[in-house]
Amino acid sequence: MTPFRLPAPEDRQTAAGWQRWCRTRHCFVPARRLSREEFARLSPTEQEDYLLHRDVTNSNLPLQETPMTQAVSRVMRSRLRLGAFKVRPSTRRGLIINGGGCQGKTETACEVAAWFEEYWRDQHHGINPDALVGTRDLHVPVAYVQTPVTAKPKSTCKAILDFYGADHRGMDLPALIRAVRRHVHAHGTRAILLDDITRLKLHRRDDQDVFDMLKGFMDMSATLVLIGVDVPASGLLQGAVLDSRTGDWIMPAQHGAPASQGERTQHLRRFTMVDLGPFPYETPQDELAFRKHLKGIEDHICLFDAVPGMLTTGDMPDYIRDRTGGVVGLMECLIEDSIERAIDSGHEELTIELMDQVAISVEGLPGRDASAGEIPELPPQPAAPKHKRPRNRVYDDKGPRTADRDTEGGGTEPGGLDERAG
């Protein structure tokens, strides 16, 4: 048996945790699929190790590229590279990744950011190109921060400083902003990912102050990547003007200032918005891409009775699309829970009949804020199968004992409670 190491979860919201995740995100070696005969030939210890290994494998199905994530990745890779190469002290164009809940926005953005970090380190031999002579500042090309649920200017600055492990006790807002700019520059940060940006509700004055502050951060040496659910409807682009030629959202330096006010145009902040949606299912090409995605999942599932085409043939692709609406996060929930149901049943194969018994639950997803639209709406689900419970016969009266019943084991006569139960 191939030994394996149980992957440890990393806290990507710290510099050390983010960099460990970048180094180890592709290190896990999945279990290979065994038949029942091959499994039976293993020793008891090897069988126990294999069952654990395959449980870990089934719980960590690999992130796959889709036509939607490929389009987002192309834009993000280009934006990060171009922003990093700028040497003038000018505004870096930002990027907004927009989409519904559980669409894979965070993982797609993190994967591209990890690629960029590796690329940037290779370009500079692992050394911070902006380090001051005689210093050894920690090189942090990428900073990943989740927007606090109740975001205010201070809490947002503190979340960024927490990523660097910086002390911010007793600082007022101006000092916090100066500290953020200082750490971004000192650590050679070239990209800041701010996740769940739509937690900022613009009916609160503090939230508008946060976004004005973020626009100011675009003057730093880092490209700002904002990730959120239904950003256009959130109000974050309030006062912005859409440039029909470039597709950029043009945001004045000061909230509410005209977008074409002479000398102020050189200070405009520009965001490109890219959308990450569910799988379309309208053309033969769409169906082919969806089946290819299911095939990638199927190839990594470890079940004893799995058969080729388990997820890609017959009515199964249409069934999964109808159950999940083509949302990759919901597909993962449905398939992972169905795998567990199949193992518990003893017949280890995914079928429509088995999946009908699995309810997709989006309630209480860890770290998700329903008020910010981070919990997706489920498509109509099949009715749960009704299992008729057998009647409890403990208190049935079997009638008076007779010679016939003693010899034939006769039936039950209606009457009162059994004397033994009375």
N, C-alpha and C positions, 0 to 999 in steps of 0.2 A: 504494500500500500504506500502511496505517496504521502509523506508527512505534510501537514499544513499548519499554518499559523492563523489562529482566530483573529480576524481584523478588529482592531480597537477603534471605537468611534473617536473622531477628533473634533475639538472645538475650533471651528474655522474663524471664530471671532477674536482670536488672539494671533499675534504674529507667529509665535512658535507653533501653535496648532495649525494654522493655515499652511505653513511651510512643510510640516510633517505630512499633512494631507496631500500636498502637491507631490511629495516624494513617494508616497506609498499608495496612492489612489488606484494604481493598476497592478499592485503586487499580489493580490489574492489569486491563488490558483484554484479554480473550481474543481469539484469532484467530477470524475468521469462517470457516465451512466453504466451501471452494471445490470446484467440480467439476474433473475432469481437464482439460476444455476451458478453463476459466477459468485454471487454473494454467499451461497451455501458453502462454497469451497474455502471461504475465509475462516480463520480461527475466530473464536468468540471475541477476543480483544480487537482483532482487525474489523470484525463486524460492528462493534460498538464505535470504533473510530470512524468507520465509513458512514454510519448513520448520522453521526454528528457533523461530519464533513458535508454530507449532502444537504442536511438541514441548513447549514450556513450558506451553501451554494444557492438553494432555493429561496433563501431570504435576501440574497444579494444579486439578483438578476442584473446583468450589466446595462449601463446606460448606452443606448443606441442612438446613432444619428438618424434623424428623419428628414424628409425634404424641408420641413419647417425649421428645424434646428440648424440645418446646413445654411439656410438663407440668413438666419440671425448670426451664426458664427462668422460668415464671410464679412458681414458689415462690422462686427465687433473686432475681429482680428485687424482689419484695415484701420479702424479708428484708433485702436490702442497703439499700433505701430507708428502711424502718422503723428499722433500726439506725443509719443515718446521721443521722436526725432526732432521735435521743435526745439530750437535753442533761443528764439526770441522770447522776451517776457510778455507774451500775448496770450489771449484767452484760448484755451483748448476747447475744441468743439466736443460737446458731451453726447451721450447716447442714452436713450430711454428704451428699455425692453418691456413691452406691454403685452398683456395677455390675460386669460382667465386663470382661476385657481387650479392648481395641480396640473399645469401645462408643461412643467419642466423648465420654467424660466431660470430659476436659481441654479439648478445643476448645469444647464447649458452655459450660463454666464460664468460659473465657477470653472468649468472645464476649459473654456477659452482663456480665462484669466490665468489659469495654471499653465496652459501652453505658453502664454505670453511671458510669464515669469521665467520659465525655463529658457525661452528664446532670449530674453533680455540678459539673463545671467550668462548664457553662452557667449553673447556678443561682447561682454565685458569681463570674461574669465572669472565670474563670480564676485567681482569687486564692484563696490559702489562707485560709479564714475564721478559722482558729485561729492565724495568724501573730502573733508578738509585735510590738508597735509598734517600729519602727526596725530590724527584721530582714527578711531576704529568703530565708527557708527555701524550698527547692525543694518545690513542691506535688506530693505523690505520693498521690492518692486511693486507689490500689489497689497492693498488693504481691503478686507472684506468686512463690512459692518451691517448689522441689521438695525433698521430704524426702530427706536423704542416705541412701544405701543402708545404711550402718551408723549409724543415727541414735542420738545420745546428746544429753543436754541441751546440752552445749557446742557440738557440731557443728550442732544445730538453730538455736541462737541465732546462731551465726556465719553460717549460710546466710541468715538474715533480714537480718543486718547487711550481708552482702555485697550484697544487693539494693540497699541504700541507698548502697553504696560507702563504708561506715564502717570505720574502723580498729578492729580488735579484738585487736591483738597484746598478749600478756601478760595478758589479762583472765582472772580466775577466773569461776566460774559466777555468783555473785551480781552481779558487775560486768557480765557479759554480759546478764543479765536486765534490769538497770537500763538498760543502753544500748539494748536493744530497745524498752522502754517509752518511753524518751526520744525515740528516732527516730520511732516510730509517731506520737507526739503532735506532735512538732515539724514533721513533714512533712504533717500533716493527713490521715493515712491512715485511711480508713473501711472498708476491706475487706482481709483477708489471706487469700489462697488458698494452702493448703498441699497440694500435689499428692502422690500416691503415699503417702498416710498409712499404708497397711497395710504399709509397709516396717518399721514399728515392731513388733517381735516381743516380746510380753509375757513370754516366758520369760527375758528379760534384765531385770535390775533397772533399768538405765539407761532402758529403754524406758518403764517405768511412770512414772519420774521425768519423762520428756519429756511424757507426756500430762498429768500433774498440772501441769506447767509451762504447757502449752497452755491448760488450764482456767483457770489464773491469768491468761493473756493475754486471756481473755474479759472481764476487768474493764477493759480498755483501751477506747479510743474506736472500735475497729474490730470489724467482724463477722468471725468466723472461719469460713471455708469449707474443709472437709476433703474431699478427693477420694481414693477408694480402691476396691480390688477386694474384694468380699465382706467388708465391714466387720463385719457381725455375727459372722462366724466367726473374725475376726482376734484377738478378745480385747480390742479397744480399748474396747468398751462394758462391760467387766467391772465389776460393781458398780453399773451403771446400772439404772434402773427405767423401764419403758415406761408412759407415761401414756396409758391407753386413750381418754381424752376428747380429747386434743389430738394424740396420735401422737408426742409429744416423748419423747426419751430423757432422763431426769432423772439428772444426775450430781452426787453430793455434792461439796462443795468439797474435802474430803479423801478420798482413795481409801479405800473400805470403810466410810465413815460412813453411818449410816442415812439414808434419803431423807426421813424425816418426823420430824426431831428438833427440834421446837420452833423456837427462834430461828434455827437453822441453815438453815431452809427459804428464807430470803430470800437465801442465798448459793448456792443450787443453780444448777448450770450446765445449760442445756437445749439439746439439739441436735435439730433436725428432720432426719429422714433421708428422702431421695428416691431412688428407684431408676431407673436408666437401663439398660434391657435391650435385647435384639434385637427386630427386627420380629416381632410376632405374625403368625400366618398361619392363623387358625382360622375367621374369619368373612368374608363378602363385603366388609365394610368394611375389614378388615385387608388383604385382597388388593388392594383399590382403593388404599389408602394406599401399599402397597409398589410397585405399578405407577406411582403418581404420583412416587415417589422415583426409580425407574428412568428415568422420562421426563425428570426434571430432570437426571440424569446424561447421558442420551442427547443432550439438546439442546446440551451443551457439548463433545461429542466431535468432534474434527476428523479425519475419514477421507474419502478421495476417494470410496469406494464405499459410504459409509454410506447406509442407507435408513430412511425413517420407520418407527417401530415395531420397530427393530432389537433393542431390549432389552425391549420391552413387549408383544409379540404372540407368539402360538404357545406353545410350551413353554418359551421363554426365561425368563420370570419364575419358573416353578417350578424350572427348572434352577438359576438363580442362588441361589434360596432354599435349595435342597438342598445346593449346594456350600458356602455360607457360613453357614448357620443363621440368616440374617437379621442378622448382625453387620456393622455399617456399615464397620468397619475392614477386615474380610476382603473385603467387596464391593469396596472401593477397590483392595485388592491384586490381586484377580482381574481386574478390569476394566482397570486400568492395564497389567498385564503382558500381557493379551490384546490391547490396543491395539498394544503393541510387536510382538507376534507377528504381528498382521495387517499392519503396515507392512513387516516383514521378508519376509512371504510374497508381497507384491506385490498381493494381493487384499484391499483395505482395507475389510473389513466384519467385524463381530463375529458369529460363529455358534457354535452349540453344538459343532460339530465342531472348530472352532478352539480354543474354550475347554477342550475335553477334553485338549488338548495342553499346557495351562498348569497347573503345580502351584502351589498356594498355599503359600508358605513363610512360617512365623512364627518360624523359628529365627534368632536373632541380630538381632531387631528393635532398632534403636538406642535406648539409654536405658531398656530394659525389664528388669525384674528378675523372672525366672521364679519364684524362690522366694516372691515376693509375689503370685503369681497374675496377673501383668500380661501373660502370654503365653496367649492363649485356646486351648482345645482345638478342633481342626478336626473338622467332621463327616466321616463316611466319604467318601472321595474316589474318583472313577473310576479304574480301572486305567490306568496310562500306556500309550499306544499303542505297540505293538511294531513297530519298523521293521526289516525283514529287510535285513541288509547284503549287498551284492553280493559274490560270491566273487572273491577276488583271482586274476586270471588271468595275472599277470606271469610266473610260473614254469611255465605250462602248456607241455607238449611237443606241438608241432604235427605231429610225425612227420617222416619223411624227405621232402625236397622231391622231387616228381615232376612230370612234364610236365603231368599232369592238374591237379595243385594249382596249378601256375604259371598255367594258363589258366583254371581255374574257381574258384580260391580255396577249395579244399575244406576239410573239417572237420578236427577234432583227433583224432589217434589216441592211445590210451593208451600210455604209455611213461615213459622217464626225463626228466630236466630238459632244457630247451632248451639247445642248445650255446652260444647267445649268453649265457645266464644262468649256464652251468656254469663 
